[in-house]
């Protein structure tokens, strides 16, 4: 039982002679084993999350646009992403890394997320997926 419940008198146990100041033995001895997903198991849900982020000016997600250069997943679930933009003067340059960080952070099993905006190599249309090319009528 948590401290707030004890303070409020829920399940106080005074009728059974239980001492509220003593920790509840069942709570103290119960530990939950959390199974951590492997780096490769996290990769697909992370990519799915990245596919939910769109450049507001282009009707294609940033992953298929080829804006994500690298996804490094540590054993503890922390994620580092190198990404770029279609152009350095992109109007969403300030908010796009935040959108990426927030999307990836919502993936179950992910720890801290670090997004770095890189400009080398420069983005080009060759980095786009076939789906993105088809969507934009470039194929």
Buried (B, 14 or more C-beta within 10 A) or exposed (E): BEEEEBEEEEEBBEEEEEEEEEEBEEEEEEEEEEEEBEBEEBBEBBBEBBBEBBBEEBEBBBBBBBBBBEBEBEEEBEBBBBBBBBEEEBEBEEEBBEBBBEBBBEBEBBBEBEBEBBEEEEBEEEBBBEEBBEBBEEE
